[in-house]
Amino acid sequence: MPDERTSVTTPDAAPSPLLTAHAQLASAVEILGYDDGLHRMLATPRREMNVAIPLRRDDGSIELFSGYRVQHNISRGPGKGGLRYSSSVDVDEVRALAMWMTWKCAVVDVPYGGAKGGVTIDPTRYSTAELERVTRRYTSEISPIIGPERDIMAPDIGTNEQTMAWVMDTYSVNRGYTIAAVTTGKPLAVGGSLGRATATSQGVVHAAAAALADAGVRLDEVSAAVQGFGKVGSHAARLLHEAGTKVVAVSDEHGGVHAPDGLDVVALLAHVADGGTVGEFEGGQAISNTELLALDVDVLVPAAVEGVLDADSAARVKARWVVEGANGPTTTEGDRVLAERGVVVVPDILANAGGVIVSYFEWVQANQAYWWTEQEIAERLEQRMAASYGAVSSLSRRESLSLRDAALVIGVRRVAEAHQIRGLYP
Ligand code: GLU
């Protein structure tokens, strides 16, 4: 594909997330028998904005950052997706993440397209006041293309509820009134939803339970390792532990901790809340992230970053189930190796969709200015995850597809149908 926005130019070393995303789309397109024109339409971001973000640092000096917002597809509704702050963010990563949002929203049937934002900044190196200025400037720069009916933001790696409050405030102040539905994942005090903070992790646990149930196994009969102890991994570890799963290892970006008889997840959460790193926790032996992926556990939950399960690491996986809390944790080669070894992979666009499902609930509540109870949200999340998993799992059995291909086929087909029914203008 010669178009600059669909070209993939990093064939060496670690495949880029965009390469993985394009390979996944190509696989679904082949199964669906779509022609080249439709493939190209589905592969190409609809709209992109690159912005320069000048920051006046607390010491008075000026630094400049690159920011992006990519709306991969808006055929089924407004763009939807997180905002990532990381020193490794580049436009290709944001394009991949935006494409995954499109299929994710479609596979769980929330009426959105897919989008993603990113700023190339290591947020741990800046003060709260500096991050607020970066967020407000980024929001102002991209404000022509966002909005509750255009493109709705949410937290992702390196951003949180406070970031979403700043985005919402900046957008609202510039328009002269409060527009809560421009972001989701906000604090409750400014129109956030009950259950949103833990929704992605809760969805991961529902997906894991459903995949295990397909094999007649329950969560309280298995052991698990969770890579990542951020917004997704920490709550996933806790909720698995509460469901009776023996969580034997978790990690953060610095390293992990392993206790073969099960970690005291509650004590670990308290240790991290006090500012400790996972590897320093005294309730187990220190292990590396590489070792964690190869542990002899039943369920592995990669809940950190892209590309951690490549051909090499996938060959060492001993888990029977991989439940993808992160976006894009498995490369195409990694996927092939896991499939050969009989590992069931519950794909990201299904497994971690709980976050965007409850984002959708938050947006609906904000648009109606009517708030649901925690129980209503929990029930509707569970129903939607169960229905989505059921559809993916039965297509996978019927057509002998991997769960990833089945999820992609459902998501891609819904987007293609919307595109075709709307027709091309002019
Ligand atoms: N960043 C999350 C994701 O990757 C949430 C997106 C959203 O709620 O819009 O799914």
Boltz pocket constraint, residues with backbone or C-beta under 6 A from the ligand:
constraints:
  - pocket:
      binder: B
      contacts: [[A, 80], [A, 81], [A, 82], [A, 83], [A, 152], [A, 153], [A, 154], [A, 155], [A, 156], [A, 157], [A, 184], [A, 327], [A, 352], [A, 353], [A, 355], [A, 356], [A, 357], [A, 359]]
      max_distance: 6.0
